[in-house]
Amino acid sequence: MKNIVLIGMPGCGKSTVGVILAKTIGAEFVDTDLVIQKREGRLLQQILDTRGVKAFLEAEEAAVRSLACHQTVIATGGSVVYSEAAMEHLRRDGTIIYLQLSYEEMMRRLDNITTRGIVIPEGSTMRDVFDQRSGLYERYADVTLPCSGRTVEETVEAIVKAV
């Protein structure tokens, strides 16, 4: 089995779906946000606040490129698609699943935008980030899975059928 790599905007359920998917198919699970935090010794938001967006993205790329996973469900941070090198590394032994969510649904799910560790470049709005990333998610995805209105279990079931 190839790795299953989950990409998408914050709030789309990558981590939650990833844990349940891994249990369902008997795979390992890795959350790249946790890998970054462990490597950096601080929370995502702390990295952004103290080192800035550019340093955060460099840390994210390094963390992702350090992964040597097999038969693993990998939940990525929403900003991973800014790094072509990271995405190529993930694609090498993985199927990329884009958990697509509408902007409105994403905003309903997110109540902690300023503390969650979301990469929002200075001068940009969450809508700007959504619009910019959507095209990148589509570009890298092997499978695009609309998630608005689906339960976690329905999303897991759809991924199992897709791969």
Disulfide bonds with the S-S distance in Angstrom:
none
